[in-house]
Each structure stands twice: as structure tokens, then as C-alpha cells.
Amino acid sequence: MAEDKNMQAFTEGSNLQYSQDPALNKMLDNVVCEVKRYADMQIEHIRRLSEIGIALSSEQNLPLLLEMIVDEARHFSNADAGTLYLVNEEQECLEFAIVQNETMGTRMGGSAGPITWPPVLLKKDGKPNHSNVSSHVAISGEIVNIPDVYIAEGFDFSGTKKFDAGTGYRSMSMLVVPMKNKDNEIIGVLQLINALDPDTKKPVPFLPKDIDLIASLASQAAVAITNVRLYKDLENLFYAFIQAIATAIDEKSPYTAGHISRVQSLTMDIARAMNAKTEGVFKDFYLNDDEMKELSIAGWLHDVGKIITPEHVVDKSTKLETIFDRVHLIEAKYEIFKRDVKIKALEAKLKKYESASCKVDGIEDIDAQFEAALRSVMDEKKFVVSCNNPGEFMDDEKVERLKAIAAKKYDNDGKEEPYISEDELYNLSIRKGSLTDEERKIVENHALVTFKMLKKLPFPKKLRHVAEYAAAHHERLDGTGYPFGLKAEQLPYQARIIAIADIFEALTAKDRPYKKPMSVSQALKIMNFMKKDGHIDPDIFDLFVNEKIYEDYASRELDESQINS
């Protein structure tokens, strides 16, 4: 029983009398207090190390992560200064990532910006560089603990001493730890300088008890850095793949190359302007970084459905164009009609000459009839060819004239053929633009295909709205758009932004075969009508105009004549 009480007293650090000797009792109390203090400190270190591990694993900003690693390592070891090096991609050198010195008030790298100091080479003259302590640790994977760099042997500390001489600093103790990831690859080196005595604040050697904690921290840090890099590499690959798809879709047609990238760029210009507003309609509107990325991806993918749209429809620059422009066939027919008129005139003249005994009468009449018939053929040809122009509005009178021409027949080697075929008449009768109703539906279907394709992709939660934003760029606030006929209350701001960017790009584009590029003023005038008709968001359009968001875009993408006219 007495032994149990003594043990309890020992663990609680009480002043239980172990003997009649007061000096011995005091010594035992001091031992108990020291053991308890050390145990508490170790428990605190373990708890803090666990917290740091959680913090490191959650930080996705690499510069901030690197700062956190040096801050915590210095805190653990009570180090005055610390440097974090990262092995470069080519495994040729150690690059300075973070430099901190409390006494000197120095913080470089991370949020403070890049460090321009020259890197530490891992090889010199083709051989491993073991003269520098940091490169030695990176090469060997060993931990190096130096009580005083001024009396240490085996490494070149001339650079350290030169720094001290120039700043008045005194580098003394140094702990250099390799940073190994889960694949046991050394990705960097953590270097701590001048462990400070808690009481005197003077430099002392790094204690052996701290080395394991710093090594553990360095290992956690290496894994965290590797994960952040991997995450960033995957994200970069994802964005590059998206842009590659967008480029492929644009390049499918030489007339729309660059359309997607221009719409994406203008979309982000509008979104940034909306984010910047602190008053008015958009004072409560704000897209965070993830939401801006989501909108950007939607901009890049808004036309992905065009991957299934036939080129001859996308590129249809005239009403008769398919794989080639069939107007040339009609022109060839009229050349035949022209030849036939000449032949008939010559045959009539020949008949006159053959039947005349002396004087030939009526030749002038034949020539006049020939000229009139030829003018009629050429006028008819000119009219039909003009109808092939998508910029030519076809009113009822023109359509009726086309029908009358299509009803005419000509002899094609004993077979009657119409001047204009039924399909040619149908295409030439398009009232406005170059597309038939069927072809327009094919083009419009790209928005629905965009939605179907993107909905099949397993986007992460923070990108879950990409499909609906991208597919809705042809929707109108009044419900007359496509593919779903959504109304204002169903259309988020992101979809409305892409719609305005897409319309402005389409109106001012210089590379459309079926229309001439509009000037900025013309485009804004048409879009203002669209605003009044309830097709586009009035507030976003007003911001677009009032903040002159279009100006930077115009300076990048449009001709001077479009801007100034």
C-alpha cells in the first residue's frame, strides 16, 4: 500500500516525504517536475505535430504551404532562421523557396515573392557536390547537425561566413534535414540555423530530441508538397486538355478558329468587372476562385457539341454551299443557255443566207433578238447568283421570280431538266442567312449535345455547374432560346455572361464566311435591341457598355475600322 502511494505521489509530483533527508526530498521533487515538464512538452509536440499534419494536408497554395513548413520547423526547434530548398525538375540543383531570419527581419519567398538567389548545384564538374551541406544532404539523404559552422569540417561555409560579414549576423548551429516523399524521393532540403536558448536567447546546438520531430515534420511536409504539386499538375493537365478540345473544335472550321478562346476571354472580362462592383445591381454578386474557374471551363466548353456538327453546315457561307458551292453548277447551266442563244441566232442567220437569192433581209432583226435574248439570260443568271448571297434578303417578289425560273425547262440530251432544281430553289429561297430550317436545327442541336456530353463527365463538386452554364449560352430571358427554352428565373448569371460574350463575338467576328464583320457600335446597337426584346440580361449588358468592357477585347481582336466606325 505504501509503495502504491509513493508511486502515485511520484507521478503527481507531490512533496511526499521519501526520507527524513530534506535535501534528498527536494532533489526527488525536482526530478519529478522535470520528468513531468518533459512529458508535457513531448505530448504538446506530438499534438502540435498532428495539427500541423492536418494543416499541411489541407493547404493547396504551394507558396503558403512552404512558408508554413519553415514557420513550424523554426517554432519546434526554436530556430532563429530557416531556409527551404526545392530540387528542380531536372534534378540538377536546389532552388531557394523560403528564407527566414527573425533577427534580421528577413522573410523571402512564399507570399513575399520569388527569390532570385542563384541555386545550389547538385553536381560540380560532373561530380556530386558534397562540399555544400545542403547539396550533400539532398544527395545522401542524411541529416546533418552542426553545433558551430565556424569550426565544422567537411563542408564549405564560405558563403555563410560572407553573409555574416556583410550583415553582422553570427551563424552558429545548423540542422539540415532531407525532405523525402512517400516514394522515398528527396524533393527538397530544410535547413535551420541558430537554435536559441529559451532563457538566454543565445544560439545553442540543436538538441538531439528535436531532430526526430523536425525529421518527422520534414517528411510530412514532403508528402504535402508532392500532393499539392500532383494536384496542380492534374489541374493543369485538365485545363490544357479542355483548351486542346476547344482548339480542335475551332480548327474543325477555318472560319471559326479562335471563336471559343475569344468567348472565354470576354466571359472572364465581364465576370471580373461584375466581381469588382461594390454598389448597384451587382454589389452582392461575387464569384470566388473556384467559381471563376468553373465559369472559365464553361466558357472553354460552351461549343463542345459542335464536334458532331457537319463542317459543310458550320462553314456554309452561301445558300447553295454543301461540300462545294453549287452555284457554280447553275452558272455552268447559264453558260450553256448563253451558248444555245448564240447557236439559235447563227442558225437563223444561216437559214436566211441559204434561202436568199440575192439580197438578205432580216439579219438586223435576228441580231436584235439575239442581243435581247442574251441580255435576258445574263440578267436571269445575275439574279439567281445574287440570291445565293446570304446577305441578300429574299422578299416575296424575289421568291416568286425564283419559282418562275425554276419552272422553266431546258433540253439536256433529249431529257427535260429544270433551270433550277427543287433543292436549289428551296435553298435559294432562304429569306435571311445561309441555312435552311433543317440546317439551322442541326446547328442549334450543338447546345443540347454540349449539355449531354458535359453531363456525362464526372466533374468534381466545385465544377458541378459547368454543363448547365455552357449549354445555356443560346437561351433567352424571355424563354425563346434553345435548347431548353429556359426563362430568366431559370438562368444563372454565369449562363447570361457567356451568352452576351458569345453574341458580341459573333457580331464582330472577322472570320465568318456568311457575313461581314460589324463595327463595335453596330454590334452594341443590335444587342441593345436584344436587351429591349428581353433576349439578354439588361443589367449585364448595361455594365458591358457603361464600363466599356468591350474596349480591351476590341483592341486585342478587332480591326481599327471596326472600332472607330
C-alpha positions in Angstrom: 0.0 0.0 0.0 2.8 2.4 0.9 4.5 1.7 -2.4 1.3 2.5 -4.3 1.0 5.8 -2.5 4.6 6.6 -3.2 4.1 5.8 -6.9 1.0 8.0 -7.1 2.9 10.8 -5.4 5.8 10.4 -7.8 3.6 10.6 -10.9 1.7 13.6 -9.5 4.9 15.4 -8.5 3.8 15.9 -4.9 6.1 16.8 -2.0 5.7 13.4 -0.3 8.5 12.8 2.2 10.6 9.9 0.7 13.0 10.1 3.6 14.0 12.1 6.5 16.6 13.9 4.4 15.1 17.3 3.2 17.8 17.7 0.5 17.0 14.3 -1.0 13.3 15.1 -1.0 13.9 18.3 -2.8 16.1 16.6 -5.3 13.4 14.0 -5.9 10.7 16.7 -6.3 12.9 18.5 -8.9 13.3 15.2 -10.8 9.5 14.6 -10.8 8.9 18.1 -12.0 11.4 17.8 -14.7 10.0 14.5 -15.9 6.5 15.9 -15.9 7.6 19.0 -17.8 9.4 16.9 -20.4 6.4 14.6 -20.8 4.1 17.5 -21.2 6.4 19.1 -23.7 6.6 15.9 -25.7 2.8 15.4 -25.6 2.4 19.0 -26.8 4.9 18.4 -29.6 3.0 15.3 -30.7 -0.3 17.2 -30.5 1.2 20.1 -32.5 2.8 17.8 -35.0 -0.6 16.1 -35.6 -2.2 19.5 -36.0 0.5 20.6 -38.4 0.0 17.4 -40.4 -3.7 18.2 -40.8 -2.9 21.8 -41.8 -0.3 20.8 -44.3 -2.6 18.3 -46.0 -5.4 20.9 -46.3 -3.2 23.8 -47.7 -3.4 23.8 -51.5 -1.5 27.0 -52.1 2.1 25.9 -52.6 3.9 29.2 -51.6 1.8 29.4 -48.4 2.5 25.7 -47.7 6.2 26.3 -48.0 6.1 29.2 -45.6 4.1 27.2 -43.1 6.7 24.4 -43.2 9.6 26.7 -42.3 7.5 28.6 -39.7 6.5 25.4 -37.9 10.0 23.9 -38.1 11.5 27.0 -36.6 8.8 27.0 -33.9 9.5 23.4 -33.0 13.3 23.8 -32.7 13.2 27.5 -31.5 15.4 28.3 -34.5 16.2 31.9 -35.4 16.5 31.3 -39.1 15.4 28.7 -41.7 15.8 28.0 -45.4 13.8 25.7 -47.5 15.2 24.4 -50.8 13.4 22.5 -53.5 15.0 20.2 -56.0 14.3 21.5 -59.5 12.5 19.4 -62.1 15.7 18.4 -63.9 17.3 17.2 -60.6 20.2 19.5 -61.2 20.1 21.9 -58.3 18.4 23.1 -55.2 16.4 26.3 -55.7 15.7 28.7 -52.8 12.0 28.5 -52.0 11.8 30.2 -48.5 14.3 32.2 -46.5 13.5 33.5 -43.0 15.7 35.2 -40.4 14.0 36.5 -37.3 16.9 38.6 -36.1 17.5 40.2 -39.5 13.8 40.7 -40.0 14.0 38.7 -43.3 11.2 36.9 -45.0 11.7 35.9 -48.6 9.8 33.5 -50.9 6.2 32.3 -50.5 3.8 35.2 -50.1 6.8 37.6 -50.2 7.5 36.8 -53.8 10.2 34.7 -55.6 13.8 34.5 -54.5 16.4 35.5 -57.2 19.5 34.0 -55.4 21.4 31.5 -57.6 20.6 27.9 -56.9 22.9 25.3 -55.2 24.2 22.9 -57.8 23.9 19.2 -57.0 26.9 18.5 -59.3 30.1 20.3 -60.0 32.4 19.3 -62.9 30.2 16.3 -63.4 30.6 15.0 -59.9 28.2 15.1 -56.9 28.6 18.3 -54.9 29.2 17.3 -51.3 31.1 20.5 -50.4 27.9 22.4 -49.7 26.0 21.0 -46.8 22.5 21.4 -48.3 23.5 19.7 -51.6 25.2 16.9 -49.6 22.0 16.3 -47.7 20.0 16.3 -50.9 22.4 13.8 -52.5 23.0 11.5 -49.5 19.6 11.7 -47.7 21.5 12.1 -44.4 20.6 14.5 -41.5 23.4 16.9 -40.6 23.5 18.5 -37.2 26.4 21.0 -36.8 27.0 22.7 -33.4 29.0 25.6 -34.9 29.6 26.1 -38.6 32.8 28.2 -37.9 34.6 25.2 -36.5 32.9 22.5 -38.6 34.9 20.4 -41.0 34.0 18.7 -44.2 31.8 21.5 -45.7 32.4 24.8 -47.4 30.7 27.5 -45.3 32.4 30.4 -47.1 29.0 31.7 -48.3 27.6 31.6 -44.8 30.6 33.5 -43.4 30.4 36.0 -46.2 26.7 36.6 -45.4 27.6 37.1 -41.7 30.4 39.5 -42.6 28.1 41.6 -44.7 25.2 41.7 -42.2 26.8 41.4 -38.8 24.9 38.2 -38.1 26.6 35.3 -36.4 25.6 31.9 -37.8 26.4 29.1 -35.3 24.3 25.9 -35.0 22.8 24.3 -38.1 20.4 21.5 -38.7 19.9 20.3 -42.2 17.2 17.7 -42.9 16.3 16.0 -46.2 12.6 16.1 -47.3 11.6 12.7 -48.6 8.1 12.0 -50.1 6.2 8.7 -49.8 8.2 7.3 -52.7 11.4 7.9 -50.7 12.5 10.6 -53.2 14.2 13.7 -51.9 12.3 16.7 -53.2 14.0 19.3 -51.0 16.1 20.2 -48.0 15.1 22.0 -44.8 17.9 24.0 -43.2 17.5 25.5 -39.7 20.1 28.0 -38.2 20.8 29.0 -34.6 18.6 27.2 -32.1 18.0 29.7 -29.4 18.2 29.0 -25.7 14.7 29.8 -24.3 16.1 31.7 -21.4 19.2 33.5 -22.7 18.1 33.8 -26.3 21.7 32.9 -27.3 22.5 30.4 -30.1 23.0 26.8 -28.9 23.4 23.5 -30.7 20.2 21.8 -31.9 19.2 19.2 -29.3 19.0 15.5 -30.3 15.4 15.4 -29.0 14.4 17.9 -31.6 15.9 16.2 -34.6 13.3 13.4 -34.8 10.5 15.9 -34.6 12.0 18.0 -37.3 12.6 14.9 -39.5 9.0 13.9 -38.9 7.8 17.4 -39.9 10.1 17.4 -43.0 8.6 14.0 -44.0 5.0 15.3 -43.6 6.0 18.4 -45.5 7.5 16.5 -48.4 4.3 14.4 -48.8 2.2 17.6 -48.6 4.3 19.4 -51.2 4.2 16.3 -53.5 0.4 16.2 -53.2 0.0 19.9 -53.9 2.2 19.6 -56.9 0.4 16.5 -58.1 -3.0 18.2 -57.7 -1.7 21.3 -59.6 -0.2 19.1 -62.3 -3.5 17.3 -62.7 -5.4 20.6 -62.7 -3.0 22.0 -65.4 -3.4 18.8 -67.4 -7.2 19.1 -67.1 -7.2 22.7 -68.3 -4.8 22.0 -71.1 -7.0 19.1 -72.3 -10.0 21.3 -72.2 -8.2 24.0 -74.2 -7.0 21.4 -76.7 -10.6 20.2 -77.2 -11.7 23.8 -77.7 -8.9 24.4 -80.2 -9.8 21.2 -82.1 -13.4 22.3 -82.4 -12.4 25.7 -83.6 -9.9 24.3 -86.1 -12.6 22.0 -87.5 -13.7 25.1 -89.4 -11.2 27.6 -90.7 -13.9 30.2 -90.3 -14.4 29.8 -86.6 -10.8 29.3 -85.4 -10.3 31.3 -82.2 -14.1 31.7 -81.5 -14.1 29.7 -78.3 -11.0 31.3 -76.9 -12.3 34.7 -77.7 -15.7 34.0 -76.0 -13.9 32.5 -72.9 -11.7 35.6 -72.6 -14.6 38.0 -72.9 -16.6 36.0 -70.5 -13.9 36.3 -67.8 -13.6 40.1 -68.5 -17.3 40.5 -67.8 -17.2 38.3 -64.7 -14.2 40.2 -63.2 -16.0 43.5 -63.8 -19.1 42.2 -62.0 -16.9 41.0 -59.2 -15.4 44.4 -58.8 -18.7 46.2 -58.2 -19.4 47.2 -54.6 -22.6 49.1 -55.3 -25.6 48.9 -57.6 -27.2 45.8 -59.0 -24.1 43.6 -58.6 -22.9 44.7 -55.1 -23.9 41.3 -53.7 -22.5 39.4 -56.7 -19.2 37.7 -56.2 -17.6 34.6 -57.7 -14.8 33.1 -55.7 -11.7 31.5 -57.3 -13.4 28.1 -57.7 -16.5 29.7 -59.2 -14.4 31.7 -61.6 -12.6 28.5 -62.7 -16.0 26.8 -63.1 -17.1 29.7 -65.4 -13.9 29.7 -67.3 -14.2 26.0 -68.0 -17.8 26.5 -69.1 -16.6 29.2 -71.5 -14.0 26.9 -73.0 -16.5 24.1 -73.4 -19.6 26.1 -74.5 -19.3 24.9 -78.1 -18.1 21.3 -77.5 -21.3 20.0 -79.0 -20.2 21.3 -82.4 -17.9 18.3 -82.6 -20.8 16.5 -84.2 -22.0 19.3 -86.4 -21.1 18.7 -90.1 -18.5 21.0 -91.5 -20.5 21.9 -94.5 -23.2 23.3 -92.2 -20.9 25.1 -89.9 -19.0 26.6 -92.8 -22.0 27.3 -95.1 -21.0 30.6 -96.5 -23.7 30.7 -99.2 -27.2 29.2 -99.6 -26.1 26.6 -102.1 -22.9 25.5 -100.4 -22.6 21.9 -99.3 -19.2 20.2 -99.8 -18.8 22.8 -102.6 -20.9 25.8 -103.7 -23.5 24.5 -106.1 -24.0 28.0 -107.6 -21.2 27.1 -110.0 -23.4 24.4 -111.5 -26.1 27.0 -112.1 -23.5 29.3 -113.6 -22.4 26.5 -115.9 -26.1 25.9 -116.9 -26.4 29.6 -117.9 -23.3 29.4 -119.9 -25.0 26.6 -121.8 -28.1 28.7 -122.2 -26.0 31.6 -123.4 -24.4 29.2 -126.0 -27.8 28.0 -127.1 -29.0 31.6 -127.7 -25.9 32.2 -129.9 -26.5 28.9 -131.8 -30.1 29.7 -132.4 -29.1 33.2 -133.8 -26.5 31.7 -136.0 -28.9 29.0 -137.3 -31.5 31.7 -138.1 -28.9 33.7 -140.0 -27.7 30.6 -141.9 -31.2 29.8 -142.9 -31.7 33.3 -144.2 -28.5 33.1 -146.3 -29.4 29.7 -147.7 -32.8 30.8 -148.8 -31.8 34.2 -150.2 -31.2 34.6 -153.9 -29.5 38.0 -153.8 -30.3 40.4 -151.0 -30.6 39.0 -147.4 -33.2 40.8 -145.3 -33.9 40.5 -141.6 -30.4 39.9 -140.4 -30.6 43.1 -138.2 -33.8 41.7 -136.6 -32.1 38.4 -135.8 -29.1 40.3 -134.2 -31.6 42.4 -132.1 -33.4 39.3 -131.0 -30.1 37.7 -130.1 -29.0 40.6 -128.0 -32.3 40.8 -126.2 -32.3 37.0 -125.5 -28.7 37.2 -124.3 -29.4 40.1 -122.0 -32.4 38.1 -120.6 -30.2 35.1 -119.9 -27.4 37.1 -118.3 -29.9 39.1 -116.2 -31.5 35.9 -115.1 -28.2 34.4 -114.2 -27.1 37.6 -112.3 -30.4 37.4 -110.3 -30.1 33.7 -109.4 -26.4 34.1 -108.4 -27.3 37.1 -106.2 -30.0 35.0 -104.4 -27.2 32.7 -103.3 -25.7 35.6 -101.2 -26.8 35.1 -97.5 -26.8 38.9 -97.1 -29.5 39.2 -99.7 -32.9 39.4 -98.1 -35.5 37.4 -100.1 -38.8 39.2 -100.2 -42.0 37.7 -101.7 -41.3 39.2 -105.1 -37.9 37.7 -105.4 -39.1 34.3 -104.2 -41.8 34.3 -106.9 -39.4 35.2 -109.6 -37.2 32.3 -108.5 -40.2 30.0 -108.7 -40.9 31.2 -112.2 -37.3 30.5 -113.3 -37.4 27.1 -111.6 -40.5 26.2 -113.6 -38.6 26.7 -116.9 -37.1 23.6 -118.7 -34.2 23.0 -121.0 -33.2 20.1 -123.1 -30.4 18.0 -121.7 -29.5 15.5 -124.3 -33.1 14.7 -125.0 -34.3 14.9 -121.4 -36.1 17.9 -120.0 -34.4 19.4 -116.9 -35.5 22.4 -114.8 -33.4 25.5 -114.8 -33.2 25.3 -111.0 -33.8 22.0 -109.1 -36.3 21.7 -106.3 -33.5 21.6 -103.7 -31.7 24.6 -105.3 -34.9 26.5 -105.2 -35.5 25.6 -101.6 -32.0 26.8 -100.6 -32.1 30.0 -102.7 -35.4 30.9 -101.2 -34.0 31.2 -97.7 -35.3 34.6 -96.5 -32.2 35.5 -94.4 -28.8 34.0 -93.9 -27.5 30.8 -95.5 -29.2 28.0 -93.5 -32.4 26.1 -94.2 -34.7 25.4 -91.3 -33.3 21.8 -91.2 -29.7 23.0 -91.2 -30.4 25.6 -88.5 -31.8 22.9 -86.3 -28.6 20.9 -86.9 -26.5 23.9 -85.8 -28.8 24.6 -82.8 -28.5 21.0 -81.7 -24.9 21.6 -80.7 -26.2 23.3 -77.5 -28.1 20.2 -76.5 -25.2 17.9 -77.4 -22.9 20.1 -75.3 -25.2 19.5 -72.3 -25.4 15.8 -72.9 -21.6 15.4 -73.3 -20.7 17.5 -70.3 -23.3 15.9 -68.1 -21.6 12.6 -68.6 -18.3 13.9 -67.3 -17.7 13.3 -63.5 -16.8 16.9 -62.7 -15.9 17.5 -59.0 -18.4 19.2 -56.8 -16.9 22.7 -57.2 -17.3 22.3 -61.0 -20.8 20.7 -60.9 -22.5 23.6 -62.9 -20.2 23.6 -65.9 -22.7 21.7 -68.1 -25.7 24.0 -67.4 -23.6 27.2 -67.8 -22.0 26.0 -71.1 -25.2 24.6 -72.7 -27.3 27.7 -71.9 -25.4 30.3 -74.0 -28.2 30.4 -76.6 -31.1 30.6 -74.1 -33.0 33.9 -73.9 -34.5 35.5 -70.8 -38.0 35.5 -72.4 -37.9 31.7 -73.0 -37.5 31.8 -76.8 -33.9 30.5 -76.8 -32.6 26.9 -77.1 -32.0 24.1 -76.3 -34.4 24.1 -73.3 -36.4 27.3 -73.7 -35.4 28.4 -70.2 -36.7 31.7 -68.8 -35.0 34.4 -66.7 -35.6 32.8 -63.3 -34.0 29.6 -64.5 -30.9 31.2 -65.9 -28.0 31.9 -63.5 -25.7 34.9 -64.1 -22.9 32.7 -65.3 -25.0 31.5 -68.3 -26.1 35.0 -69.0 -22.5 36.2 -69.1 -21.4 33.6 -71.6 -24.5 34.4 -73.8 -23.5 38.1 -74.0 -19.9 37.3 -74.7 -20.9 34.8 -77.4 -23.2 37.3 -79.2 -20.7 40.2 -79.2 -18.0 37.9 -80.5 -20.3 36.5 -83.3 -21.4 40.0 -84.4 -17.9 41.4 -84.6 -16.0 38.3 -85.8 -13.9 38.9 -88.8 -13.8 35.3 -89.9 -17.4 34.4 -90.7 -17.9 33.4 -94.4 -21.6 34.2 -94.4 -21.4 37.8 -93.1 -19.2 40.9 -92.9 -17.8 41.8 -89.5 -19.8 44.5 -87.7 -18.3 47.6 -86.1 -18.4 47.8 -82.3 -21.1 50.5 -82.5 -23.3 48.4 -84.8 -22.9 45.3 -82.6 -23.8 47.3 -79.4 -26.9 48.8 -81.2 -28.2 45.3 -82.2 -27.5 44.0 -78.7 -29.4 47.0 -77.2 -32.4 45.9 -79.3 -31.9 42.4 -77.9 -32.0 43.8 -74.4 -35.2 45.6 -75.1 -36.7 42.5 -76.6 -35.9 40.5 -73.4 -33.3 38.3 -75.0 -30.2 39.2 -72.9 -29.7 40.3 -69.4 -30.2 44.1 -69.3 -28.0 44.7 -66.2 -25.0 42.7 -67.5 -25.3 44.4 -70.9 -25.5 47.9 -69.3 -22.4 47.1 -67.3 -20.7 45.8 -70.5 -21.4 49.1 -72.2 -21.0 51.6 -69.3 -17.8 50.0 -68.1 -16.5 49.8 -71.7 -15.6 46.1 -71.1 -15.6 45.6 -74.9 -12.7 48.1 -75.4 -9.9 45.8 -74.3 -11.4 43.0 -76.3 -11.7 45.2 -79.4 -8.1 46.3 -79.1 -7.0 42.7 -79.0 -9.2 41.1 -81.6 -10.8 43.7 -83.9 -9.6 45.9 -86.8 -9.2 49.6 -86.3 -12.0 50.3 -88.8 -14.4 48.3 -86.6 -13.5 50.2 -83.5 -13.6 53.7 -85.0 -16.6 53.4 -87.3 
